[in-house]
Amino acid sequence: MINRKTLIVLAAVTFVLFGASAAMGQNFGEGNALLWTIGDIVWFGFLGCALALIVLSATVLVRAMNRGRRPNSGSA
């Protein structure tokens, strides 16, 4: 179930990963394979969270639009 709390947590994780990626910068761990690997994990984690946030937000919007358009089939 996609609810407000899920989207808020996902947005917070996305923001933290973006901030960590920005703090690492392009020259982070120059010559150190472990630090490059950590930087790559953070960056791709950010991209995954951002994509999930976009998809889940679009899903919520589509469901909300469809909910308002449905006729009441229970009342006769």
Residue pairs with C-beta under 8 A, 6 or more apart in sequence:
2 56
2 59
2 60
6 56
7 53
7 56
7 57
7 60
10 49
10 52
10 53
10 56
11 53
13 49
14 46
14 49
14 50
14 53
17 42
17 43
17 45
17 46
17 49
18 46
18 50
20 42
21 39
21 42
21 43
21 46
24 39
24 42
28 35
28 36
28 39
29 35
29 36
29 38
29 39
